[in-house]
Amino acid sequence: GEGSSVAMDIANNKFGVEFASFEFMTDIIQSTRNIKIPMGAGAYKATDSSNGEPTDSTFYTNNVVYFKANENFHTVGEGIENAKIEKIRYQIVSSNNAIAALENGTVHYISPALTTDNYEKLEKLGSKGVVTLSTDQLGYGYIGINAGKVNDLNLRKAIMCAMNTSLALDYYRAGTAEQIYWNMSTVSWAYPDGDSAKDNGKDYPQIGTWDENAAINNIKKYMEEANVSAGDRKLSVTFTIAGSTLQDHPTYKVFRDAAALLNSLGWDVKVVCDTQALTKISTGSLEVWAAAWSSALDPDMYQVYHKDSSATSTLAWGYNYLKNNGTSEELDIMDEMSELIDKARETNDKEERAALYEEAMGYVLDLAVEMPVYQRDVLYAYNANVIKSSSLPEEINPYTSPLDKIWEIEFAS
C-alpha cells in the first residue's frame, strides 16, 4: 500500500507489507487513499456510477462500489456467458440500519443478525415482498484470552469459569443459536458427537444450567492456585467488545455478568467497546475479547492453533510470549496439541482425524486461550419484487449463500 515503509522487492520476497503491525493495518490497509480498482476474472468488473471506466475515486463513492457484467466471463458446462443482471452495486450499511435500508429500497439484499427483533421486522415486511432465508453458519462465536497479557494459566481459567455463555443465546431468536463446548463449528463433521458433544471434561463453559456458586468456587480455586488474592494487580483485566456499542453484541451479557462476578471477588475488570478491536486482535493487542470464526470446509487445526503456525491467531493467543516465557505446563500443552494436529494431517480417515481433533481441542481448553461460546444460524433477506426468487439457488446450506452463483440471478421483472 501507498505509504508503507517496507520496500516492494518481489525478487527478494518483499511485498510492502509490515507483518503484525497495528499501524500498518490502520494507517495503510484501512486508509481510504489505498482503495484502488480491483482486478479479476469474475462475473463482474469494476465500473463507476455512470457505468464507465472507473478511477480510484469514482469506483468507490459515498460508501458505494460499482460493478458491471464482465463480457469475458464464461461458466464451463452451464451455457452462461454473461451475468444476467448488468449492473450491481455494493453499499455499506450499518447493521442497525440494514432492515430499514431494505424496506425503503436503498438496498435489495442484506444479511442481518438473526435476532428476534430483526426476524419480526422482516416478517412484517413480507407483504412488501421481503423474503427471508436461513441456515446454520459455518463458524462459531468464541471468547479469546491473550496469554501474553493474562500470563497466568490459572487466572485465564478463572476468567473462563466466570463466563455464563448461555447468556449469549439471548441475543438471537429462540432456537437459532446454541451453546457449544468445543473449539469448532457444530456444522463440521469433526465436531464431537454423543455424550462428548456437551461435555468437554472441563469446568468451563459450565455444562447445563448456570450455577453461580459453582462458578465462585472454581474462580477461588484457580485464584488460589495462581497464588493471588483480592486486589492483586494481576486481577486488573479489560474485556473488549468489537464495535461502537456494547449492548449490540451477543457476548455483551456474558462479559457484563462475568465482570460483576469477578469484581465481587476482588478483581478489577472493565468491559469496553472498540471499533478497532478486530485489528487489535490480529496484532495481539487485546487481553480478553469476544469474536467469531468463519470456519473452513476442512477442520484442520494447524493454522489457528499449531505452535509453529505464523497466522495472526497465534499472536492473539500470545504464543510469542509463551514460547519465551511459558511455564513447563504451558509448553507441554502446546507441544502435545501440535503433535496431535500433525498426526491428524497424516491420515484421511475421518474417524481417526475426528478423535485426534477432539483430543487436540482438549489441549486448547487446557491452555485457556479460547473459550467456545455459541453456534448460530445465519439470516438472509431480499426484496422479491426486485430479485427473481426462482433464480436463486434451490437450497442454501452452511457452505453456500444465495449469492454463490450471482451470475444466474435475475430481476423479478
C-alpha positions as CSV (number, residue, x, y, z in Angstrom):
1,G,0.0,0.0,0.0
2,E,1.0,3.6,-0.6
3,G,2.8,5.0,2.4
4,S,4.3,1.7,3.6
5,S,7.8,2.0,4.9
6,V,8.6,-1.5,3.7
7,A,10.0,-1.7,0.2
8,M,8.4,-3.6,-2.7
9,D,11.0,-6.1,-4.0
10,I,9.3,-9.2,-5.2
11,A,12.6,-10.9,-6.3
12,N,13.7,-10.7,-2.7
13,N,10.4,-11.7,-1.2
14,K,9.4,-8.2,-0.1
15,F,5.8,-7.2,-0.8
16,G,5.4,-3.8,1.0
17,V,3.7,-5.5,4.0
18,E,4.6,-4.8,7.6
19,F,3.9,-8.1,9.4
20,A,1.7,-7.9,12.5
21,S,1.8,-4.1,12.6
22,F,-1.2,-2.3,14.1
23,E,-0.2,1.0,12.5
24,F,0.2,-0.7,9.1
25,M,-3.3,-2.1,9.3
26,T,-4.9,1.2,10.4
27,D,-2.8,3.7,8.5
28,I,-2.1,1.8,5.3
29,I,-4.5,-1.1,4.7
30,Q,-7.6,0.7,6.0
31,S,-6.7,4.1,4.6
32,T,-9.2,5.4,2.0
33,R,-6.3,6.6,-0.1
34,N,-5.4,3.0,-0.7
35,I,-8.8,1.9,-2.0
36,K,-7.9,1.0,-5.6
37,I,-9.8,-0.6,-8.5
38,P,-9.9,-4.4,-8.1
39,M,-8.8,-6.8,-10.7
40,G,-10.1,-10.3,-11.5
41,A,-11.9,-12.6,-13.9
42,G,-15.2,-13.0,-12.2
43,A,-18.8,-12.4,-13.4
44,Y,-18.5,-8.6,-12.7
45,K,-15.8,-6.0,-13.2
46,A,-15.3,-2.6,-11.6
47,T,-17.1,0.4,-13.0
48,D,-18.5,3.8,-11.8
49,S,-21.9,5.3,-11.2
50,S,-22.1,6.1,-14.9
51,N,-21.2,2.6,-16.0
52,G,-18.0,3.9,-17.4
53,E,-14.3,3.3,-16.9
54,P,-13.6,4.0,-13.2
55,T,-10.9,5.8,-11.5
56,D,-9.8,5.1,-7.9
57,S,-12.2,7.9,-6.7
58,T,-15.2,7.1,-8.9
59,F,-15.2,3.3,-8.2
60,Y,-15.8,3.9,-4.5
61,T,-18.1,6.9,-3.9
62,N,-20.3,7.7,-0.9
63,N,-19.9,4.2,0.7
64,V,-20.8,2.5,-2.6
65,V,-18.7,0.4,-5.0
66,Y,-19.9,-0.2,-8.6
67,F,-19.7,-3.3,-10.8
68,K,-20.9,-4.2,-14.3
69,A,-21.2,-7.5,-16.1
70,N,-17.9,-8.8,-17.4
71,E,-18.4,-9.6,-21.1
72,N,-15.4,-12.0,-20.9
73,F,-16.9,-14.1,-18.2
74,H,-17.9,-17.7,-19.1
75,T,-19.1,-20.7,-17.0
76,V,-18.0,-24.0,-18.4
77,G,-20.8,-26.5,-18.9
78,E,-23.6,-24.1,-17.8
79,G,-24.1,-22.3,-21.1
80,I,-23.9,-18.9,-19.4
81,E,-21.7,-16.3,-21.0
82,N,-22.5,-13.2,-19.1
83,A,-24.2,-12.3,-15.8
84,K,-27.9,-11.8,-16.2
85,I,-28.1,-8.6,-14.3
86,E,-26.0,-5.9,-16.0
87,K,-25.1,-3.6,-13.0
88,I,-24.7,-4.3,-9.3
89,R,-23.6,-2.1,-6.5
90,Y,-22.4,-2.9,-3.0
91,Q,-23.3,-0.4,-0.4
92,I,-22.0,-0.1,3.2
93,V,-25.0,-0.1,5.5
94,S,-24.7,-0.3,9.3
95,S,-26.2,-3.5,10.8
96,N,-28.6,-1.3,12.8
97,N,-30.0,0.3,9.6
98,A,-29.9,-2.7,7.3
99,I,-33.5,-3.7,7.5
100,A,-34.7,-0.1,7.1
101,A,-32.5,0.2,4.0
102,L,-34.1,-3.0,2.6
103,E,-37.6,-1.6,3.3
104,N,-37.0,1.7,1.7
105,G,-35.3,0.3,-1.4
106,T,-31.8,1.6,-0.7
107,V,-30.6,-2.0,-1.0
108,H,-32.3,-5.2,-2.1
109,Y,-30.4,-7.9,-0.3
110,I,-29.0,-8.0,3.3
111,S,-27.7,-10.5,5.8
112,P,-28.6,-9.1,9.3
113,A,-28.1,-10.9,12.7
114,L,-30.9,-13.4,13.4
115,T,-32.2,-11.6,16.4
116,T,-35.8,-11.9,17.5
117,D,-36.3,-8.2,16.7
118,N,-34.9,-8.5,13.3
119,Y,-36.8,-11.6,12.4
120,E,-40.1,-10.0,13.5
121,K,-39.4,-6.8,11.5
122,L,-38.7,-8.9,8.4
123,E,-41.8,-11.0,8.9
124,K,-43.9,-7.8,8.9
125,L,-42.2,-6.8,5.6
126,G,-43.4,-10.0,3.9
127,S,-46.4,-8.1,2.5
128,K,-44.0,-5.8,0.7
129,G,-42.2,-8.7,-1.0
130,V,-39.4,-9.3,1.5
131,V,-38.4,-13.0,1.7
132,T,-36.1,-14.5,4.4
133,L,-33.8,-17.5,4.2
134,S,-31.7,-19.0,7.0
135,T,-29.2,-21.9,7.6
136,D,-26.5,-22.9,10.0
137,Q,-23.4,-20.7,10.0
138,L,-20.1,-22.3,9.1
139,G,-18.4,-20.8,12.1
140,Y,-18.9,-20.2,15.8
141,G,-18.6,-17.5,18.5
142,Y,-15.8,-17.6,21.0
143,I,-14.1,-15.7,23.8
144,G,-10.3,-15.2,23.5
145,I,-7.7,-14.6,26.1
146,N,-4.2,-13.5,25.3
147,A,-1.7,-15.4,27.3
148,G,0.9,-12.6,26.8
149,K,-1.5,-10.2,28.6
150,V,-3.1,-12.6,31.2
151,N,0.1,-14.6,31.6
152,D,-1.0,-16.9,34.4
153,L,-2.7,-20.1,33.2
154,N,-4.9,-20.4,36.3
155,L,-6.1,-16.8,36.0
156,R,-7.2,-17.5,32.4
157,K,-9.1,-20.5,33.6
158,A,-10.7,-18.3,36.4
159,I,-11.9,-15.8,33.8
160,M,-13.4,-18.6,31.8
161,C,-15.2,-20.0,34.8
162,A,-16.9,-16.7,35.3
163,M,-18.4,-16.8,31.8
164,N,-22.1,-17.8,31.7
165,T,-22.1,-18.5,27.9
166,S,-25.8,-19.3,27.8
167,L,-26.4,-15.6,28.1
168,A,-25.1,-15.1,24.5
169,L,-28.2,-17.0,23.2
170,D,-30.5,-14.2,24.5
171,Y,-29.2,-12.0,21.6
172,Y,-30.6,-14.4,18.9
173,R,-34.1,-15.6,18.1
174,A,-35.1,-18.6,20.2
175,G,-34.0,-21.8,18.6
176,T,-31.5,-20.2,16.2
177,A,-28.4,-20.4,18.4
178,E,-27.0,-22.9,20.9
179,Q,-24.2,-23.2,23.4
180,I,-21.1,-25.1,22.2
181,Y,-18.4,-26.8,24.3
182,W,-15.6,-27.4,21.8
183,N,-13.5,-25.0,19.6
184,M,-15.1,-26.0,16.4
185,S,-18.3,-25.3,14.4
186,T,-21.0,-27.9,15.0
187,V,-21.5,-27.9,11.3
188,S,-18.2,-29.7,10.9
189,W,-18.1,-33.5,10.6
190,A,-15.3,-33.5,13.2
191,Y,-17.3,-31.8,16.0
192,P,-17.6,-34.3,18.8
193,D,-20.9,-36.2,19.0
194,G,-22.8,-38.3,21.5
195,D,-22.0,-37.6,25.2
196,S,-18.9,-35.7,24.2
197,A,-20.8,-33.1,22.4
198,K,-21.8,-31.3,25.6
199,D,-19.1,-32.5,27.9
200,N,-15.5,-31.3,27.2
201,G,-14.3,-32.6,30.6
202,K,-13.5,-29.0,31.9
203,D,-15.3,-26.7,34.3
204,Y,-15.7,-24.1,31.6
205,P,-18.0,-23.4,30.0
206,Q,-20.4,-24.9,32.5
207,I,-22.4,-27.8,31.4
208,G,-26.2,-27.5,31.8
209,T,-27.8,-24.8,33.9
210,W,-25.5,-22.0,35.1
211,D,-24.6,-22.3,38.7
212,E,-23.1,-19.1,40.2
213,N,-21.9,-20.9,43.4
214,A,-20.1,-23.4,41.3
215,A,-18.5,-20.6,39.3
216,I,-17.4,-18.8,42.5
217,N,-15.8,-21.9,43.9
218,N,-14.0,-22.6,40.7
219,I,-12.7,-19.0,40.5
220,K,-11.5,-19.1,44.0
221,K,-9.8,-22.4,43.4
222,Y,-7.9,-21.0,40.4
223,M,-7.0,-17.8,42.2
224,E,-5.5,-19.9,45.0
225,E,-3.5,-22.0,42.5
226,A,-2.3,-18.7,40.9
227,N,-1.3,-17.5,44.4
228,V,-3.2,-14.3,44.1
229,S,-5.8,-12.6,46.4
230,A,-8.3,-9.8,46.1
231,G,-6.8,-6.6,44.8
232,D,-3.7,-8.1,43.3
233,R,-2.6,-6.1,40.2
234,K,-2.7,-9.3,38.1
235,L,-6.5,-9.2,38.5
236,S,-6.9,-6.0,36.5
237,V,-8.2,-7.0,33.1
238,T,-10.1,-5.4,30.2
239,F,-12.8,-7.3,28.3
240,T,-13.3,-5.9,24.8
241,I,-16.4,-6.0,22.6
242,A,-15.8,-5.3,18.9
243,G,-17.9,-2.3,17.6
244,S,-19.2,1.0,18.8
245,T,-22.0,-0.2,21.0
246,L,-21.6,-2.5,24.0
247,Q,-25.1,-3.9,24.0
248,D,-25.2,-4.7,20.3
249,H,-23.2,-7.9,20.6
250,P,-24.2,-11.4,21.6
251,T,-21.4,-11.7,24.2
252,Y,-22.1,-8.4,26.0
253,K,-24.3,-10.0,28.7
254,V,-21.7,-12.7,29.2
255,F,-19.0,-10.1,29.7
256,R,-21.2,-7.9,31.8
257,D,-22.1,-10.6,34.3
258,A,-18.7,-12.1,34.4
259,A,-17.1,-8.7,35.2
260,A,-19.6,-8.2,38.0
261,L,-18.9,-11.6,39.5
262,L,-15.1,-11.3,39.2
263,N,-15.2,-7.8,40.7
264,S,-17.2,-9.0,43.6
265,L,-14.2,-11.4,44.3
266,G,-11.6,-8.6,44.3
267,W,-10.8,-8.3,40.6
268,D,-10.8,-5.0,38.6
269,V,-12.5,-5.9,35.3
270,K,-13.7,-3.3,32.8
271,V,-15.9,-4.0,29.8
272,V,-15.3,-1.7,26.8
273,C,-16.2,-1.5,23.1
274,D,-13.6,-0.7,20.4
275,T,-14.2,-0.1,16.7
276,Q,-10.6,-1.2,16.1
277,A,-10.9,-4.5,18.1
278,L,-10.6,-6.8,15.1
279,T,-7.3,-5.2,14.0
280,K,-6.0,-5.3,17.6
281,I,-6.8,-9.0,17.9
282,S,-4.7,-9.7,14.9
283,T,-1.7,-7.9,16.4
284,G,-2.1,-9.4,19.8
285,S,-3.0,-6.2,21.5
286,L,-6.1,-7.2,23.5
287,E,-6.4,-9.0,26.8
288,V,-9.8,-10.6,26.6
289,W,-12.2,-10.3,23.7
290,A,-15.3,-11.7,22.0
291,A,-15.3,-12.6,18.3
292,A,-16.4,-15.3,15.8
293,W,-14.6,-17.5,13.4
294,S,-15.6,-18.3,9.8
295,S,-14.7,-22.0,9.5
296,A,-13.1,-23.7,6.5
297,L,-14.5,-26.7,4.7
298,D,-11.8,-28.9,6.3
299,P,-11.4,-28.8,10.1
300,D,-7.6,-28.8,10.0
301,M,-6.5,-27.0,13.2
302,Y,-2.9,-26.2,12.1
303,Q,-3.3,-22.6,11.0
304,V,-5.2,-21.4,14.1
305,Y,-3.6,-23.4,16.9
306,H,-0.3,-25.1,15.9
307,K,2.7,-23.8,17.8
308,D,4.6,-23.3,14.5
309,S,1.8,-21.5,12.7
310,S,2.6,-18.0,11.5
311,A,-1.1,-17.0,11.4
312,T,-2.2,-13.8,13.3
313,S,-4.3,-16.0,15.6
314,T,-1.1,-17.2,17.3
315,L,-0.4,-13.5,18.1
316,A,-3.9,-13.2,19.5
317,W,-3.3,-16.2,21.8
318,G,0.1,-14.8,22.9
319,Y,2.1,-17.7,21.6
320,N,5.1,-15.3,21.1
321,Y,5.1,-14.8,24.8
322,L,4.5,-18.4,25.8
323,K,7.4,-19.7,23.6
324,N,9.8,-17.5,25.5
325,N,8.2,-17.2,28.9
326,G,5.6,-20.0,29.3
327,T,5.7,-22.4,32.1
328,S,6.7,-26.0,31.6
329,E,3.0,-26.9,31.8
330,E,2.0,-24.5,29.1
331,L,4.9,-25.5,26.8
332,D,3.9,-29.2,27.3
333,I,0.3,-28.4,26.4
334,M,1.4,-26.6,23.2
335,D,3.7,-29.5,22.2
336,E,1.1,-32.2,22.8
337,M,-1.6,-30.2,21.0
338,S,0.7,-29.5,18.0
339,E,1.8,-33.2,17.8
340,L,-1.9,-34.3,17.6
341,I,-2.6,-31.7,14.9
342,D,0.4,-33.1,12.9
343,K,-0.9,-36.6,13.3
344,A,-4.3,-35.6,12.0
345,R,-2.7,-34.3,8.9
346,E,-1.2,-37.6,8.1
347,T,-4.4,-39.5,7.6
348,N,-7.6,-39.2,5.5
349,D,-9.6,-41.5,7.9
350,K,-12.4,-39.2,9.2
351,E,-13.0,-41.2,12.4
352,E,-9.3,-41.1,13.2
353,R,-9.0,-37.4,12.4
354,A,-12.1,-36.6,14.5
355,A,-10.7,-38.4,17.5
356,L,-7.3,-36.6,17.2
357,Y,-9.0,-33.2,16.8
358,E,-11.2,-33.8,19.9
359,E,-8.1,-34.6,21.9
360,A,-6.3,-31.5,20.5
361,M,-9.2,-29.3,21.3
362,G,-9.0,-30.5,24.9
363,Y,-5.5,-29.1,25.0
364,V,-6.7,-25.7,23.5
365,L,-9.1,-25.6,26.5
366,D,-6.3,-26.6,28.9
367,L,-4.2,-23.7,27.6
368,A,-7.2,-21.4,28.2
369,V,-6.7,-19.1,25.3
370,E,-10.0,-19.7,23.5
371,M,-13.4,-20.5,25.0
372,P,-16.2,-21.7,22.7
373,V,-19.5,-19.8,23.2
374,Y,-22.2,-20.3,20.6
375,Q,-23.2,-21.7,17.2
376,R,-25.8,-19.6,15.4
377,D,-27.9,-19.6,12.3
378,V,-27.2,-17.0,9.5
379,L,-30.1,-15.0,8.1
380,Y,-30.5,-13.6,4.5
381,A,-33.3,-11.3,3.3
382,Y,-34.1,-9.9,-0.1
383,N,-36.8,-8.0,-2.0
384,A,-38.6,-10.5,-4.2
385,N,-40.2,-7.6,-6.1
386,V,-36.7,-6.8,-7.4
387,I,-34.9,-10.2,-7.3
388,K,-36.5,-13.2,-9.0
389,S,-36.8,-15.8,-6.3
390,S,-36.6,-18.8,-8.8
391,S,-33.2,-17.5,-10.0
392,L,-31.6,-18.1,-6.5
393,P,-30.2,-21.5,-5.5
394,E,-33.0,-24.0,-4.7
395,E,-31.1,-24.9,-1.4
396,I,-28.7,-23.0,0.7
397,N,-26.6,-24.6,3.4
398,P,-23.6,-23.6,5.6
399,Y,-21.3,-24.0,2.6
400,T,-23.2,-21.8,0.2
401,S,-25.1,-18.5,0.1
402,P,-27.9,-17.1,-2.0
403,L,-25.3,-15.1,-4.0
404,D,-23.0,-18.0,-4.7
405,K,-23.9,-18.0,-8.4
406,I,-24.5,-14.3,-8.7
407,W,-24.3,-14.5,-12.5
408,E,-27.6,-16.6,-12.5
409,I,-29.6,-14.1,-10.5
410,E,-32.3,-12.2,-12.5
411,F,-34.6,-9.3,-11.9
412,A,-38.2,-10.1,-11.0
413,S,-39.4,-8.1,-14.0
